[in-house]
Amino acid sequence: MNRPEPNDTSAAPATVRTPDEIKEMSAIHHGLKVLAIVPAHNEGETTAEVVRDIHRLAPGVDVVVVDDCSSDLTGDWARKAGARVLPLPVNLGIGGAVQTGFKYAEDHDYDAVIQVDGDGQHDPAEIGLIMGPVARGEADVVIGSRFLRKTAYKAPLARRVGMILFASVARWAMRQKITDTTSGFRALNREAYRYFARHYPTDFPDAESLVLLKRAAFRLSEVSVNMKPRKRGQSSTTTLRSLYYPFKMTMAVLVVLLREPPKRPAGPGGDQ
């Protein structure tokens, strides 16, 4: 899915895991009914590889690919790999595609969801690590962070400047330090994903959605994850867009802060 990510092909060394983290990773879905939501737009065979990796490395986790009106065979590749595919008739962008996945999860009564990008940069072996705090009730949303621990991962300069600027704005808005506000590798419990099934930002929603969650009193936490090189394709983020993104997101966050946050769902199938 074309989100504002650097097209960085330099592989960072894998994070050294503690025994507790290894145990967490091996638990995978932690006994919950979990759905992996994979938004994809013109990712082709890469999305099929993502689906196969999830089935292989995270057995027991269901997979739905939201095909955001791709002009290639992304949906066909994903379907052949064993995913349920939701083809969108028009291009909704990353926000609309992910929200479609949340709605599907609610309709099928999943306990939790995990967002996994369709470009192959997220490691399905780490799904259990991200799901752990959600399964234990320690957090409503867990973000897989590239920056919680020091690694060799580096974004291009323009992108890095934008990320630092917006991270500062997000920290101020949330009153909580989140090291990777644009990560698309996230786990959400039932209440959090049901909230997003009704209220989710469009365009580039990652950071804006975190501020929305925080204002609605959801509990957020991070775990350190590895980022793999993008397997194929080109990121849609140009230098100009990398500079524009934090300013656009700053305005979006200000709007979120000025508005009363939407109420959380009261129970299955309904709003407060």
C-alpha positions as CSV (number, residue, x, y, z in Angstrom):
1,M,0.0,0.0,0.0
2,N,1.4,3.4,-0.9
3,R,1.8,5.1,2.5
4,P,4.3,7.8,3.2
5,E,7.3,5.5,3.8
6,P,10.9,5.9,2.6
7,N,11.9,3.6,-0.2
8,D,14.9,2.6,1.8
9,T,16.5,-0.7,0.6
10,S,19.3,-0.9,3.1
11,A,18.6,-3.8,5.5
12,A,19.0,-3.0,9.2
13,P,20.4,-5.6,11.5
14,A,17.8,-7.6,13.3
15,T,17.0,-6.6,16.9
16,V,18.5,-9.0,19.4
17,R,15.5,-10.5,21.3
18,T,15.2,-11.2,25.0
19,P,13.9,-14.6,26.1
20,D,10.6,-13.0,27.1
21,E,10.3,-11.4,23.6
22,I,11.0,-14.8,22.0
23,K,8.3,-16.4,24.1
24,E,5.9,-13.6,23.2
25,M,6.6,-14.0,19.5
26,S,6.0,-17.8,19.7
27,A,2.6,-17.2,21.2
28,I,1.5,-15.5,18.0
29,H,-2.3,-14.8,18.5
30,H,-2.2,-15.5,22.3
31,G,-5.4,-17.6,22.0
32,L,-7.4,-14.7,20.5
33,K,-9.3,-14.7,17.2
34,V,-7.1,-12.4,15.2
35,L,-7.4,-10.9,11.7
36,A,-4.5,-9.5,9.8
37,I,-5.6,-6.6,7.6
38,V,-3.4,-6.0,4.6
39,P,-4.2,-2.9,2.6
40,A,-2.7,-3.1,-0.9
41,H,-2.6,-1.0,-4.1
42,N,-0.6,-2.2,-7.1
43,E,1.7,-4.4,-5.0
44,G,1.3,-7.4,-7.3
45,E,3.1,-10.6,-6.3
46,T,4.5,-8.9,-3.2
47,T,1.2,-9.0,-1.5
48,A,0.9,-12.7,-2.2
49,E,4.3,-13.2,-0.5
50,V,3.1,-11.2,2.5
51,V,0.0,-13.5,2.7
52,R,2.1,-16.6,2.5
53,D,4.5,-15.3,5.1
54,I,1.6,-14.6,7.5
55,H,0.2,-18.1,7.1
56,R,3.7,-19.6,7.5
57,L,5.0,-17.5,10.4
58,A,1.7,-16.7,12.2
59,P,-0.5,-19.8,11.8
60,G,-4.0,-19.3,13.2
61,V,-4.1,-15.6,12.1
62,D,-6.7,-15.0,9.4
63,V,-5.8,-12.7,6.5
64,V,-7.9,-10.2,4.6
65,V,-6.4,-8.2,1.8
66,V,-8.2,-4.9,0.9
67,D,-7.4,-4.3,-2.7
68,D,-7.6,-0.6,-3.2
69,C,-8.8,-0.6,-6.8
70,S,-5.4,-1.9,-8.1
71,S,-4.8,-1.7,-11.8
72,D,-2.7,-4.8,-11.7
73,L,-3.4,-8.3,-10.5
74,T,-2.8,-7.6,-6.8
75,G,-6.2,-9.1,-5.8
76,D,-5.7,-12.3,-7.9
77,W,-2.2,-12.9,-6.4
78,A,-3.5,-12.4,-2.9
79,R,-6.5,-14.7,-3.5
80,K,-4.3,-17.5,-4.9
81,A,-2.1,-17.2,-1.8
82,G,-5.0,-18.0,0.4
83,A,-6.3,-14.6,1.6
84,R,-9.9,-13.3,1.6
85,V,-9.8,-10.3,-0.8
86,L,-12.1,-7.3,-0.5
87,P,-11.8,-5.5,-3.9
88,L,-12.7,-1.8,-3.7
89,P,-14.5,-0.4,-6.8
90,V,-12.7,3.0,-6.4
91,N,-9.4,4.0,-4.9
92,L,-10.1,5.2,-1.3
93,G,-6.5,5.6,-0.2
94,I,-4.8,4.0,2.8
95,G,-7.4,5.4,5.2
96,G,-10.4,4.0,3.4
97,A,-8.7,0.7,2.7
98,V,-7.7,0.1,6.4
99,Q,-11.2,1.2,7.6
100,T,-12.8,-1.4,5.3
101,G,-10.7,-4.0,7.0
102,F,-11.9,-2.8,10.4
103,K,-15.5,-3.0,9.3
104,Y,-14.9,-6.6,8.0
105,A,-13.3,-7.5,11.4
106,E,-16.4,-6.2,13.2
107,D,-18.8,-8.0,10.9
108,H,-16.9,-11.3,11.6
109,D,-16.5,-10.8,15.4
110,Y,-12.7,-10.8,15.7
111,D,-11.1,-10.3,19.1
112,A,-8.3,-8.2,17.7
113,V,-6.7,-7.1,14.5
114,I,-3.2,-6.6,13.3
115,Q,-2.3,-4.2,10.4
116,V,0.3,-5.4,8.0
117,D,1.4,-3.4,5.0
118,G,1.2,-5.1,1.6
119,D,4.7,-4.1,0.5
120,G,6.6,-6.7,2.5
121,Q,8.4,-4.5,4.9
122,H,6.7,-5.8,8.1
123,D,7.8,-9.1,9.5
124,P,4.9,-11.5,10.3
125,A,7.1,-13.3,12.7
126,E,6.7,-10.3,15.0
127,I,2.9,-10.4,15.1
128,G,3.0,-12.3,18.5
129,L,5.3,-9.6,19.9
130,I,2.9,-6.8,19.0
131,M,-0.2,-8.8,20.0
132,G,1.1,-9.6,23.5
133,P,0.2,-6.3,25.4
134,V,-3.2,-6.3,23.7
135,A,-3.9,-10.0,24.7
136,R,-2.8,-9.2,28.3
137,G,-5.1,-6.2,28.5
138,E,-2.1,-3.9,29.0
139,A,-2.9,-1.7,26.0
140,D,-5.7,-1.1,23.5
141,V,-3.4,-0.4,20.6
142,V,0.3,-1.5,20.2
143,I,2.5,0.1,17.6
144,G,5.5,-1.7,16.0
145,S,8.2,0.9,16.2
146,R,11.4,1.2,14.1
147,F,12.9,3.7,16.5
148,L,12.2,2.4,20.0
149,R,15.7,0.8,19.9
150,K,18.7,2.0,18.0
151,T,19.2,0.1,14.7
152,A,20.8,0.9,11.4
153,Y,17.5,1.8,9.8
154,K,17.7,5.3,8.3
155,A,15.1,7.3,6.3
156,P,16.2,9.7,3.6
157,L,17.1,13.2,4.9
158,A,13.9,15.0,3.8
159,R,11.8,12.2,5.3
160,R,13.8,12.2,8.5
161,V,13.4,16.0,9.0
162,G,9.6,15.6,8.4
163,M,9.4,12.7,10.9
164,I,11.2,14.6,13.6
165,L,9.0,17.7,13.1
166,F,5.8,15.8,13.3
167,A,6.8,13.5,16.1
168,S,7.3,16.7,18.2
169,V,3.8,17.9,17.3
170,A,2.3,14.5,18.0
171,R,4.1,14.2,21.4
172,W,2.7,17.6,22.4
173,A,-0.8,16.8,21.2
174,M,-0.9,13.3,22.8
175,R,1.1,14.1,26.0
176,Q,2.8,10.8,25.4
177,K,6.0,10.0,23.6
178,I,5.5,7.7,20.5
179,T,8.7,7.1,18.7
180,D,7.2,5.9,15.4
181,T,4.0,7.8,14.6
182,T,3.8,6.7,11.0
183,S,4.2,3.0,11.6
184,G,1.5,0.9,9.8
185,F,2.4,-2.2,11.8
186,R,-0.2,-2.1,14.7
187,A,-2.4,-4.4,16.8
188,L,-5.8,-3.2,18.1
189,N,-8.2,-4.8,20.5
190,R,-11.9,-5.1,19.7
191,E,-13.0,-1.8,21.2
192,A,-10.2,0.1,19.4
193,Y,-10.8,-1.3,15.9
194,R,-14.6,-0.9,16.4
195,Y,-14.0,2.7,17.1
196,F,-12.0,3.1,13.9
197,A,-14.6,1.2,11.9
198,R,-16.7,4.3,12.6
199,H,-14.2,7.1,12.9
200,Y,-11.0,6.9,10.9
201,P,-9.0,9.7,9.2
202,T,-8.5,9.5,5.4
203,D,-5.4,10.4,3.3
204,F,-2.4,9.7,5.5
205,P,-4.1,8.6,8.7
206,D,-1.3,7.0,10.8
207,A,-0.3,9.8,13.1
208,E,-3.7,11.6,13.1
209,S,-5.4,8.4,14.2
210,L,-3.1,8.1,17.2
211,V,-4.1,11.5,18.4
212,L,-7.7,10.6,17.9
213,L,-7.2,7.4,20.0
214,K,-5.5,9.3,22.8
215,R,-8.2,11.9,23.0
216,A,-10.8,9.1,23.2
217,A,-8.8,7.7,26.2
218,F,-7.4,4.5,24.5
219,R,-4.2,3.2,25.9
220,L,-1.2,3.2,23.5
221,S,2.1,1.4,23.7
222,E,5.0,0.5,21.5
223,V,7.3,-2.5,20.9
224,S,10.5,-2.6,18.9
225,V,10.2,-4.3,15.5
226,N,12.5,-4.8,12.5
227,M,11.8,-3.2,9.1
228,K,12.6,-5.2,6.1
229,P,13.6,-3.7,2.7
230,R,10.7,-3.0,0.4
231,K,10.6,-6.0,-1.9
232,R,9.4,-4.3,-5.1
233,G,7.9,-1.2,-6.4
234,Q,8.5,2.5,-5.6
235,S,7.3,4.5,-2.7
236,S,4.9,7.3,-3.6
237,T,6.7,9.6,-1.3
238,T,8.8,12.2,-3.2
239,T,11.1,14.7,-1.5
240,L,8.4,17.4,-1.8
241,R,5.8,15.1,-0.3
242,S,8.1,14.2,2.5
243,L,8.4,17.9,3.4
244,Y,4.7,18.5,2.9
245,Y,3.5,15.6,5.0
246,P,4.3,16.9,8.5
247,F,2.7,20.3,7.8
248,K,-0.4,18.6,6.4
249,M,-0.5,16.3,9.4
250,T,0.1,19.2,11.8
251,M,-3.1,20.9,10.5
252,A,-5.0,17.7,10.8
253,V,-3.9,17.2,14.4
254,L,-5.0,20.7,15.3
255,V,-8.4,20.0,13.8
256,V,-8.6,16.8,15.9
257,L,-7.7,18.8,19.1
258,L,-10.3,21.4,18.4
259,R,-13.1,19.0,17.9
260,E,-14.9,16.9,20.5
261,P,-13.6,13.3,20.0
262,P,-16.3,10.9,18.8
263,K,-17.7,8.7,21.6
264,R,-16.5,5.1,22.0
265,P,-18.9,2.3,21.0
266,A,-21.1,1.2,23.9
267,G,-21.3,-2.4,22.9
268,P,-21.4,-4.9,20.1
269,G,-23.1,-3.5,17.0
270,G,-23.9,0.0,18.3
271,D,-22.7,3.4,19.2
272,Q,-23.1,5.4,22.4
